[in-house]
Amino acid sequence: MNLGKIIKDIVGKQLAEEGFVYDKKTDIGWQFVKRGSYDQIVNIAKYRFGGMLFFEISVDRWGTRVIQASEIDEVESNSEMKGFWTYGNEEELVTVLNQMCFYIKNYGLKLLDEICNREESVWTQELHNRLNKRLYEQHDELCEHFINRTGLSATGFDEANINTWFSVIENEVNHLQSFTMEQAEEPLLEIAAFLGSQLVKYMGGSWSVSEDEDILTSVNDIQSQLDYYSCINRIAGCYLKEINVVDIKNDFLLIFHERYSLHNEMNTRLYERHDELCERFIARTGVSVTGFNEADINIWFTVIEKEMKEIQNLNMEQAQETLLEIAAFLGNQLVKYKGGHWWIYNEYDGKLSAAIKDIQSFNHLFVCLNQLIRCYKKDCEVAQMKQGFLMDYLEA
């Protein structure tokens, strides 16, 4: 079925009654806009792990945020995840879209009108940029201040720790809400730095800053469904009473429970479908395999380096198919020429990795996808990976 056409037909017709028009296809869905002093936006979006739709609404006004269906109290959806709708055929899809339109028209649009009519916030662009810049430059120092001031310690990333952190943080934020923003900004930065540091320490994240017109500091590459998190913006939202501390706590619980979801999904697909993925790589690139020698390996990695450069500006969801195909290709050569076999194992705490095991070479194990992801994230170069491949698997 033509998902986009059906969404534009069903949703477009109903939202047209409210002054909305179809605008464009976005990275995750189909966007409808109502023009005005502030543009109101409705996005019908695909859940990235497949089989479900959700909606999000927003206003093109600085300092406001996207609101997802799951955050609207009245929403009831047909899956175990609040605000996400599942469907199996075109008839079910039409039913789902009509349900989503009901909630958008009866509840979502009221929220958009309220946002448009709000008074100007103390959360200005200048303040946003200044705090995000300070957080990026001083996150270690700010985190240390928070720990010293509160006595809070982190022994892991689990429900017990998260509950402990947010018990302290909720008291902090409630107390700060009687302060001016100028008085509150230092402790807010400390809380943000503490939370971000736990995502770095326990969830594989890294601090990142985007210095466009709006400076945004976030922790990126989190090993979870939420692959990045903007700590200071979320905490400031609590101070401004736009969201509750429990919303951020729930974000962190989601990160904990979904901590290796995309990683595990990709490695499981690689293990189960490596032959198909390898064939697709060969058919798409035209790379030939005549043996396992230095000349062949140089040819493979010339193609691989070109492929990696092309995907490094894409997000992980967009890049994953290429990464899987390359990993399958390299793994299958080690199976074919070096006697290895495919294996999937639990690294730790539920993290799955696909690998080639029992290779007849100096290094008996090759964790295909994980090494490529390091190159994709620019933690190492493709040339280093090639050199390791030559040394570990060609010499013996």
N, C-alpha and C positions, 0 to 999 in steps of 0.2 A: 504494500500500500504506500501511497505518497503521503508521508507523515506531514511534511510542510504544507502541502496543498490543503489537506483536511483541516489542519490547525488554522490556516489563513481563512478558510471558508467558514468554519464554525465560530471561532473566536472573533474573527474579523467582523462578521455580521452582527454579533451581539455587542461588541465593544463600539461599533460604529454608532449605535444608539446613544452612547455616552460621549460621543465626540472624538473617539480614537480612530486612527488610521494605521494600517500596516506600514511599518517603517523599514525594517531590514532583517536579514538573517544575521544573528550574532554567533559568537563562538559556541554558545551552549543552547541556543534556541531561536525563537521568533519574536521580534519586538514590535509592540504597538505603542503609538505615541499620541497624546492629546496636547496640542500646542497651546501655549498661553504665556503669561508673564514668567511662569516656571513650567517647563514641560513635564507632564506626568507620563510615566513609562510603565508598561506591563510587559513582562517577558515570560513567555511559555517555554520552559526549558526541559532538556533531556537530562536525566540522572546519568552521570558518567559511567556507572557500572551497569547500565542497560535496563531495559524493560519497564521504566517508570518515567513519569513526567511530574514536574512541580511548577509552581509559578512564583515569580518575585515581582515586587512593585517598588517604584522609586520615583523621586522628583529630582529633576535636573537643577538642584539648588545647592550651593556650596554648604558643606557641613552636615548634609543629611546622608542617610545610608539606605542601602537596599534592604527591604523587608521581605522575607521569604514566607511562603504559605504556612510553614510550620510554626511561625511566630504569631499567627492570628488565632486567638482563642477559639473562635467559633468554627474553625475549619475541622471537618471530619473527612478523612480520605480512606481509600479502600485497601491500604497496605498496613503492615505493622509499623511503618515509619510515618509519623504524623506529617501531613502536608505533602506526601508523595503518593501518586496514583499509578497503579499498575494496570496493564491492558494486554490482551492476547490477540485481538483481531480488530478489524475496522469497526464493527458494531460496538465493542467494548470501548474503543478509543472515542467514539462519538459521545457515548454516555459519560465518560471521564471528562471530556472537554466541556460538556454542558454543566457538570458538577463544578468544575473549576470556575467557569464563568459566573455561576451563581454566587460563589464566595467572593469573587473579585468585585462583582457589581454591588453586592449587598454589604460588604464589609471592607474590602480593599480600597475602593474608591473614596470612601469616607476618610480613611487614613491619609490618602494622598491629598485630599482637600485640606485636612488639618495641617499637614506639613506645609502646604502652599501658604496658608494663612498665619503661620507662626510669626511671632516677633523675632527680630534678629537675635541670634545667640551670642553669648560671650565667647563661644568657640569659633573664633575668627580664623581666616586663612593664615594670617601672620602668626597667631598663637599655635595653630596646628603645625606649621612648618618649623617653628622654633623648637617645640617640644620633640617632634620627630627627629630633628637634627641632633638635639642633645642626647636623646636616647641612643641613637646610633653611635655617637662619639664617646659616650660615658657609661654604657650599659653595665660594664663590670663594676665600676665604682658605685653606681647607683644601687645595684643589686647587693653589694657588700654593706652599704648603708642600711638598706632595708633589713637584712638579716641581723646586723648588729643592733638595730633599734628595736626590732620585734622579738628577737631570740628565736625566730622561726628557722627550722632546719628542714632539709629535703633529703630523704634516704632512698628515694626511688620515684617512679612515675606510676602510681597505682591509685585506687580509690581511697585508701587510707590517707596517703599523703595529700591528695587533691582535696579531700574533705578538711584536713587540717589547715592547709594553706588558705582555703576560702573562708573558713571560720574567722581567721585573723583578718583577711582582706575585707570581708563584709563589715566588720566592726570599724576598720580604718575608713572605708568609704562613707559609711553612715555618719561618722564623726566629721569627715571633711565636708560634707554637704552643707554645714553651717558656716563654712569658711568662704572667702572670696576665691575666685580662680587663682589670683596671684598668690594667695596663701596656700592653696591646695596643690599647686602644680608640682612642687618638689616631691611630696609623698606619692602623688600619682605617678610620677616618673619612676620612683623607686619600686612601686608595685609592678609597673609594666616591665621594668628591667628584671625583677625577680622571676616573673612568669616566663618571660622570653628566655631567660637563662636556663630554666628547667627544660624548655623545648629543645634548646641546643644540647644540653648535657645528656638528656635521656632519650630524645626522639630524633636525633640525627640532624636537627635543624642548623641553620647558619644565619647570622645577622645579615641583613641586606638593607640598602637604602636606595630609593629611586628619587633622584633629584631633578624632577621636572618642575613645572609650575607649582605643583603640590608635592612637597617632600614627604615621602612615606617610608617609614622604617618598619620592617616586618621580620619575622623569623621564617625563612623559606625552607623548602625541601623537607618538611616534616614527614616522617614515615607514617602517614595516616590519611584518612579521607580528606581532612583539611590539610592541604599541603603547604599552606602559609598562614601566618597569623599576625595581625597588627595589634600588638598589645596596648600601646598608649591610646590609640583611638577607641578601643573597646572600653578601657578603664575610664577614659574621659566621658564616654557615654553613660557610665554608671553615675559619675559625679553629677552630670547634667540631668539625671533621672530619665534619660531616654531608654535605657535598658536597665535590668537588674543584675546585681552581682551573680545571682543564680544562673543567669544566661551564660555568663563567661565560665562559670563552674561547669555547666553542661557542655560547653564547647570542649573543655579540657577532658571531661569524662568521655566524650565522643572520640577525641583524639586517642585516649587510652584504649578504648574498646575497639577502635578501628585502626590501631597503630601500624599494622603492616598490610592493610587491605589491598592497596594497589600493588605493592611489592609482591605479596603472596599470589595475587591474581595473575600477574605477569609471569612469575616463575612457574606457577602451575600450568599455565598455557604453554610455556616453553617445553616443559616436561612432557605434556600430553600430545602436543602437536608439532614437535620439532621437525619431523620429516616434511610436513606440509609447508611450514615456515621457511625451511631451507630451500625447497623447490621454488617458492615464490621469490626468494632473494636471487637465486640463479637466473630465473626467467626475467626478472625485472632489470638486473644489472648486466646480464650477459657474461658474468665472470665464469671462466672455465676452470675445471679441476682436472689436472692430468697426473697429479702425484702429490707427495708431501716432501718438498724440498725448498731450499732458500728462494729459488726463482718463483715458485708457486706462491709461497707465503708473501713475498714482496708484491706480487700482483694482487693478491687478496686484500692486503692492507692498503694498497693505493686506492682501491675502490672503497674500502671501508672508511678511510680518512675523508674522502670526498663526501660520502654519505653522512658522516658525523658532523661535518661542517654545515651541511644543509639543514640539519635538525636542531642545532644548538640554539637557534633563536625561537624554537617552538616550545610550548609547554609539554610536560611529560605525557599528558593524554594524547597530544598530537604526535609525539615522537615515539611512542611505545611500539608501534607496529614495526618501524624500521629497526629499532633496538632488538626486538624479538627475532626478526629475520636474520640479522647479523649474528646474534648469539647462536641461533639454530645452525647456521652455516658453519661457523667455526667449530661448534660442538660435534657436528656430524663428520667433519674431517678428522677429528681426533678419534672418533669411533671407527671410521672406515680405515684409517691408516695406522693408528697407534693402539688399537686393541681396547680402547675404553668403552664404557657403557653409560647410558643416561641414568641419573640417580637424583632423587629429590629428598631433602633431609631438613629436619628442624634445627636451625642454628641455635636459637635460644628464645624462650618466652613466646613461642608461637610464630617465629619468623621462618618462613620456608625459603629454601634456595635450591634451584636446579643446577646440576653440575655434571661433568664427565668424570667418572671415577675409574680407578685401576688402569690409568694410562701407562703404557709401557715406555716410560721415559723418566727423566730426572724428577719431574714434578708429577705425582700420581693423580692430582685433582685439579680440575679447571672449572671455576665457578663463572660460567660464561656471561650471563646477563649482568651480574653485579659489577664485574670489571668494566663492562661497556657503559654502565650507568655512571661510573666514576669519570669516564672520558666525557660523556654527555654533560656532566656537571662541571667539567673542566678541573676536576681534582687531579687528573693526570692527562697525559697526551696519548694520542693513538700510537705515536712512534714508540712510546715506552711500552705500551701493550704489545706491539709487534716485536720489540726487542726481547721482552719476556717470553713471548711465544717461540721465538727462535732459540733462545737459550734453554728453555724448560722442556720443549717438546721435539726439537730437531736434533739436539746433540746426542741424546742417549741412544 
